[in-house]
């Protein structure tokens, strides 16, 4: 039996409400704000 799907548009007014600079430490913030492209992030368990 064939199924039918509808692709919905994403909401354009969606934005992040997280204050990353206030919530993360310096190294975490650097990982989150890294330039676009591949990035290697090494983090051990419990490192945040």
N, CA, C and O atoms as a CHARMM CRD file, in Angstrom:
* protein
*
  192
    1    1 UNK  N      0.85000  -1.17100   0.00000 PROA 1      0.00000
    2    1 UNK  CA     0.00000   0.00000   0.00000 PROA 1      0.00000
    3    1 UNK  C      0.90000   1.24000   0.00000 PROA 1      0.00000
    4    1 UNK  O      1.81600   1.34100   0.81600 PROA 1      0.00000
    5    2 UNK  N      0.64600   2.16200  -0.89400 PROA 2      0.00000
    6    2 UNK  CA     1.43700   3.39400  -1.00600 PROA 2      0.00000
    7    2 UNK  C      1.00600   4.40200   0.05000 PROA 2      0.00000
    8    2 UNK  O     -0.16700   4.49400   0.41100 PROA 2      0.00000
    9    3 UNK  N      1.98500   5.15000   0.53000 PROA 3      0.00000
   10    3 UNK  CA     1.68900   6.20700   1.50000 PROA 3      0.00000
   11    3 UNK  C      1.91000   7.55400   0.85000 PROA 3      0.00000
   12    3 UNK  O      2.74000   7.69500  -0.04800 PROA 3      0.00000
   13    4 UNK  N      1.17400   8.52600   1.30300 PROA 4      0.00000
   14    4 UNK  CA     1.31200   9.87500   0.76600 PROA 4      0.00000
   15    4 UNK  C      1.82600  10.79300   1.86700 PROA 4      0.00000
   16    4 UNK  O      1.31900  10.77500   2.98800 PROA 4      0.00000
   17    5 UNK  N      2.83900  11.59800   1.53900 PROA 5      0.00000
   18    5 UNK  CA     3.44900  12.50200   2.50500 PROA 5      0.00000
   19    5 UNK  C      3.36400  13.92700   1.99600 PROA 5      0.00000
   20    5 UNK  O      3.38800  14.17000   0.78900 PROA 5      0.00000
   21    6 UNK  N      3.26600  14.86000   2.91500 PROA 6      0.00000
   22    6 UNK  CA     3.25800  16.27800   2.57100 PROA 6      0.00000
   23    6 UNK  C      4.42800  16.94400   3.27500 PROA 6      0.00000
   24    6 UNK  O      4.58200  16.80800   4.48900 PROA 6      0.00000
   25    7 UNK  N      5.25800  17.66700   2.52100 PROA 7      0.00000
   26    7 UNK  CA     6.38700  18.39000   3.09700 PROA 7      0.00000
   27    7 UNK  C      5.89000  19.76300   3.52200 PROA 7      0.00000
   28    7 UNK  O      5.34600  20.51500   2.71300 PROA 7      0.00000
   29    8 UNK  N      6.07900  20.08100   4.78400 PROA 8      0.00000
   30    8 UNK  CA     5.64200  21.37800   5.30300 PROA 8      0.00000
   31    8 UNK  C      6.80400  22.35400   5.33400 PROA 8      0.00000
   32    8 UNK  O      7.95000  21.96300   5.55300 PROA 8      0.00000
   33    9 UNK  N      6.50800  23.60400   5.11900 PROA 9      0.00000
   34    9 UNK  CA     7.51400  24.65100   5.19800 PROA 9      0.00000
   35    9 UNK  C      7.86500  24.89000   6.66500 PROA 9      0.00000
   36    9 UNK  O      7.00700  24.79400   7.54200 PROA 9      0.00000
   37   10 UNK  N      9.13500  25.20300   6.92000 PROA 10     0.00000
   38   10 UNK  CA     9.53600  25.52200   8.28400 PROA 10     0.00000
   39   10 UNK  C      9.10800  26.94000   8.61800 PROA 10     0.00000
   40   10 UNK  O      8.92700  27.77300   7.73100 PROA 10     0.00000
   41   11 UNK  N      8.95100  27.20000   9.89000 PROA 11     0.00000
   42   11 UNK  CA     8.56700  28.54600  10.32400 PROA 11     0.00000
   43   11 UNK  C      9.75500  29.47600  10.17900 PROA 11     0.00000
   44   11 UNK  O     10.86200  29.14800  10.60700 PROA 11     0.00000
   45   12 UNK  N      9.53400  30.61600   9.58500 PROA 12     0.00000
   46   12 UNK  CA    10.61600  31.56800   9.36500 PROA 12     0.00000
   47   12 UNK  C     10.90700  32.40900  10.61400 PROA 12     0.00000
   48   12 UNK  O     11.97700  33.00900  10.72100 PROA 12     0.00000
   49   13 UNK  N      9.96900  32.45300  11.54600 PROA 13     0.00000
   50   13 UNK  CA    10.18000  33.27500  12.73600 PROA 13     0.00000
   51   13 UNK  C     10.86300  32.50700  13.86900 PROA 13     0.00000
   52   13 UNK  O     10.96800  33.00500  14.99000 PROA 13     0.00000
   53   14 UNK  N     11.32400  31.29900  13.56800 PROA 14     0.00000
   54   14 UNK  CA    12.00900  30.50300  14.57700 PROA 14     0.00000
   55   14 UNK  C     13.41900  31.04400  14.77900 PROA 14     0.00000
   56   14 UNK  O     14.15500  31.27100  13.81800 PROA 14     0.00000
   57   15 UNK  N     13.77500  31.24200  16.00900 PROA 15     0.00000
   58   15 UNK  CA    15.12000  31.70700  16.32400 PROA 15     0.00000
   59   15 UNK  C     15.55700  31.08600  17.63900 PROA 15     0.00000
   60   15 UNK  O     14.73100  30.67900  18.45600 PROA 15     0.00000
   61   16 UNK  N     16.84100  31.02200  17.82600 PROA 16     0.00000
   62   16 UNK  CA    17.37500  30.47100  19.05900 PROA 16     0.00000
   63   16 UNK  C     17.25800  31.50700  20.16700 PROA 16     0.00000
   64   16 UNK  O     17.64700  32.66100  19.99300 PROA 16     0.00000
   65   17 UNK  N     16.72800  31.09500  21.28500 PROA 17     0.00000
   66   17 UNK  CA    16.58200  32.00100  22.41100 PROA 17     0.00000
   67   17 UNK  C     17.59500  31.67800  23.51300 PROA 17     0.00000
   68   17 UNK  O     17.46200  32.14100  24.64600 PROA 17     0.00000
   69   18 UNK  N     18.59200  30.89200  23.17300 PROA 18     0.00000
   70   18 UNK  CA    19.62000  30.52600  24.14200 PROA 18     0.00000
   71   18 UNK  C     20.73700  31.55300  24.09200 PROA 18     0.00000
   72   18 UNK  O     21.24500  31.87600  23.01900 PROA 18     0.00000
   73   19 UNK  N     21.11600  32.06200  25.25000 PROA 19     0.00000
   74   19 UNK  CA    22.23900  32.99800  25.33600 PROA 19     0.00000
   75   19 UNK  C     23.50600  32.15800  25.50000 PROA 19     0.00000
   76   19 UNK  O     23.96800  31.91300  26.61400 PROA 19     0.00000
   77   20 UNK  N     24.05700  31.72400  24.36000 PROA 20     0.00000
   78   20 UNK  CA    25.20200  30.81900  24.39100 PROA 20     0.00000
   79   20 UNK  C     26.39600  31.41000  25.12900 PROA 20     0.00000
   80   20 UNK  O     27.08500  30.69400  25.85600 PROA 20     0.00000
   81   21 UNK  N     26.65100  32.69100  24.95800 PROA 21     0.00000
   82   21 UNK  CA    27.79900  33.32300  25.61000 PROA 21     0.00000
   83   21 UNK  C     27.67400  33.24000  27.13000 PROA 21     0.00000
   84   21 UNK  O     28.68100  33.11100  27.82700 PROA 21     0.00000
   85   22 UNK  N     26.46200  33.31200  27.64300 PROA 22     0.00000
   86   22 UNK  CA    26.25000  33.27000  29.09000 PROA 22     0.00000
   87   22 UNK  C     26.17000  31.83700  29.62500 PROA 22     0.00000
   88   22 UNK  O     26.54700  31.58200  30.76900 PROA 22     0.00000
   89   23 UNK  N     25.68400  30.90600  28.80700 PROA 23     0.00000
   90   23 UNK  CA    25.43700  29.54100  29.26900 PROA 23     0.00000
   91   23 UNK  C     26.62500  28.59300  29.11000 PROA 23     0.00000
   92   23 UNK  O     26.70600  27.58400  29.81000 PROA 23     0.00000
   93   24 UNK  N     27.54700  28.90600  28.19500 PROA 24     0.00000
   94   24 UNK  CA    28.65100  27.99200  27.90500 PROA 24     0.00000
   95   24 UNK  C     29.98200  28.54900  28.38400 PROA 24     0.00000
   96   24 UNK  O     30.14700  29.76000  28.52700 PROA 24     0.00000
   97   25 UNK  N     30.93000  27.64700  28.63100 PROA 25     0.00000
   98   25 UNK  CA    32.26600  28.13000  28.96600 PROA 25     0.00000
   99   25 UNK  C     32.98600  28.51900  27.67000 PROA 25     0.00000
  100   25 UNK  O     32.44100  28.34800  26.57900 PROA 25     0.00000
  101   26 UNK  N     34.19000  29.03500  27.78800 PROA 26     0.00000
  102   26 UNK  CA    34.91700  29.57300  26.63000 PROA 26     0.00000
  103   26 UNK  C     35.12600  28.53900  25.51600 PROA 26     0.00000
  104   26 UNK  O     34.93000  28.84900  24.34100 PROA 26     0.00000
  105   27 UNK  N     35.51800  27.32900  25.87500 PROA 27     0.00000
  106   27 UNK  CA    35.78500  26.29700  24.86300 PROA 27     0.00000
  107   27 UNK  C     34.49500  25.79700  24.21400 PROA 27     0.00000
  108   27 UNK  O     34.46400  25.53700  23.01100 PROA 27     0.00000
  109   28 UNK  N     33.43800  25.66400  25.00400 PROA 28     0.00000
  110   28 UNK  CA    32.15100  25.25900  24.44700 PROA 28     0.00000
  111   28 UNK  C     31.63800  26.32200  23.47400 PROA 28     0.00000
  112   28 UNK  O     31.13700  25.99600  22.39800 PROA 28     0.00000
  113   29 UNK  N     31.76300  27.57700  23.85500 PROA 29     0.00000
  114   29 UNK  CA    31.30900  28.68000  23.00800 PROA 29     0.00000
  115   29 UNK  C     32.08700  28.70200  21.69300 PROA 29     0.00000
  116   29 UNK  O     31.51100  28.95500  20.63600 PROA 29     0.00000
  117   30 UNK  N     33.39200  28.43900  21.75600 PROA 30     0.00000
  118   30 UNK  CA    34.21000  28.40200  20.54000 PROA 30     0.00000
  119   30 UNK  C     33.73000  27.29400  19.60300 PROA 30     0.00000
  120   30 UNK  O     33.72400  27.48000  18.38600 PROA 30     0.00000
  121   31 UNK  N     33.33000  26.14800  20.14800 PROA 31     0.00000
  122   31 UNK  CA    32.83600  25.04900  19.31700 PROA 31     0.00000
  123   31 UNK  C     31.50500  25.40300  18.66600 PROA 31     0.00000
  124   31 UNK  O     31.28300  25.09700  17.49500 PROA 31     0.00000
  125   32 UNK  N     30.62900  26.04000  19.41300 PROA 32     0.00000
  126   32 UNK  CA    29.30400  26.40300  18.90100 PROA 32     0.00000
  127   32 UNK  C     29.38400  27.49400  17.84400 PROA 32     0.00000
  128   32 UNK  O     28.59100  27.49900  16.90200 PROA 32     0.00000
  129   33 UNK  N     30.31600  28.40700  17.98300 PROA 33     0.00000
  130   33 UNK  CA    30.40500  29.54400  17.06500 PROA 33     0.00000
  131   33 UNK  C     31.50200  29.37400  16.01600 PROA 33     0.00000
  132   33 UNK  O     31.90100  30.34500  15.37300 PROA 33     0.00000
  133   34 UNK  N     31.98700  28.15400  15.84000 PROA 34     0.00000
  134   34 UNK  CA    33.01800  27.89100  14.82800 PROA 34     0.00000
  135   34 UNK  C     32.48100  28.23300  13.44100 PROA 34     0.00000
  136   34 UNK  O     31.27800  28.13600  13.19800 PROA 34     0.00000
  137   35 UNK  N     33.37300  28.63200  12.53000 PROA 35     0.00000
  138   35 UNK  CA    32.91700  28.95100  11.17500 PROA 35     0.00000
  139   35 UNK  C     32.31300  27.72000  10.49100 PROA 35     0.00000
  140   35 UNK  O     32.60500  26.59000  10.88200 PROA 35     0.00000
  141   36 UNK  N     31.47900  27.93300   9.48100 PROA 36     0.00000
  142   36 UNK  CA    30.87300  26.79800   8.77300 PROA 36     0.00000
  143   36 UNK  C     31.93600  25.86900   8.19000 PROA 36     0.00000
  144   36 UNK  O     33.01000  26.30900   7.78100 PROA 36     0.00000
  145   37 UNK  N     31.62200  24.60300   8.16100 PROA 37     0.00000
  146   37 UNK  CA    32.54100  23.61600   7.60700 PROA 37     0.00000
  147   37 UNK  C     32.85600  22.55200   8.63300 PROA 37     0.00000
  148   37 UNK  O     32.36000  22.59700   9.75800 PROA 37     0.00000
  149   38 UNK  N     33.67700  21.59700   8.24600 PROA 38     0.00000
  150   38 UNK  CA    34.02700  20.50700   9.15600 PROA 38     0.00000
  151   38 UNK  C     34.73600  21.01800  10.41100 PROA 38     0.00000
  152   38 UNK  O     35.53300  21.95400  10.35300 PROA 38     0.00000
  153   39 UNK  N     34.43300  20.39000  11.53100 PROA 39     0.00000
  154   39 UNK  CA    35.08700  20.74400  12.79400 PROA 39     0.00000
  155   39 UNK  C     35.23900  19.47100  13.62000 PROA 39     0.00000
  156   39 UNK  O     34.34800  18.62200  13.63900 PROA 39     0.00000
  157   40 UNK  N     36.35100  19.35000  14.28500 PROA 40     0.00000
  158   40 UNK  CA    36.58200  18.21800  15.17600 PROA 40     0.00000
  159   40 UNK  C     36.43600  18.72600  16.60300 PROA 40     0.00000
  160   40 UNK  O     37.19700  19.58700  17.04600 PROA 40     0.00000
  161   41 UNK  N     35.46000  18.19200  17.31200 PROA 41     0.00000
  162   41 UNK  CA    35.23500  18.58200  18.70400 PROA 41     0.00000
  163   41 UNK  C     35.41400  17.32800  19.54800 PROA 41     0.00000
  164   41 UNK  O     34.67000  16.35900  19.40100 PROA 41     0.00000
  165   42 UNK  N     36.40100  17.35500  20.42700 PROA 42     0.00000
  166   42 UNK  CA    36.66900  16.21800  21.30200 PROA 42     0.00000
  167   42 UNK  C     36.24800  16.60600  22.71000 PROA 42     0.00000
  168   42 UNK  O     36.76500  17.56300  23.28700 PROA 42     0.00000
  169   43 UNK  N     35.30200  15.85200  23.25500 PROA 43     0.00000
  170   43 UNK  CA    34.79700  16.15700  24.59200 PROA 43     0.00000
  171   43 UNK  C     34.57000  14.84900  25.33800 PROA 43     0.00000
  172   43 UNK  O     33.87800  13.95600  24.84900 PROA 43     0.00000
  173   44 UNK  N     35.14500  14.74900  26.49700 PROA 44     0.00000
  174   44 UNK  CA    34.96100  13.56100  27.30600 PROA 44     0.00000
  175   44 UNK  C     33.62600  13.58100  28.02800 PROA 44     0.00000
  176   44 UNK  O     32.96100  14.61500  28.10500 PROA 44     0.00000
  177   45 UNK  N     33.24600  12.44200  28.55000 PROA 45     0.00000
  178   45 UNK  CA    31.99200  12.34000  29.28900 PROA 45     0.00000
  179   45 UNK  C     31.99100  13.29200  30.47100 PROA 45     0.00000
  180   45 UNK  O     32.96300  13.35400  31.22300 PROA 45     0.00000
  181   46 UNK  N     30.91300  14.02800  30.63500 PROA 46     0.00000
  182   46 UNK  CA    30.78700  14.96200  31.74200 PROA 46     0.00000
  183   46 UNK  C     31.53400  16.26100  31.54800 PROA 46     0.00000
  184   46 UNK  O     31.67800  17.04200  32.48800 PROA 46     0.00000
  185   47 UNK  N     32.01500  16.50400  30.33000 PROA 47     0.00000
  186   47 UNK  CA    32.78100  17.73200  30.09000 PROA 47     0.00000
  187   47 UNK  C     31.88400  18.92900  29.79700 PROA 47     0.00000
  188   47 UNK  O     32.36600  20.04400  29.59400 PROA 47     0.00000
  189   48 UNK  N     30.60100  18.69100  29.77700 PROA 48     0.00000
  190   48 UNK  CA    29.68000  19.79900  29.54100 PROA 48     0.00000
  191   48 UNK  C     29.06700  19.67200  28.21500 PROA 48     0.00000
  192   48 UNK  O     28.25600  20.51200  27.82600 PROA 48     0.00000
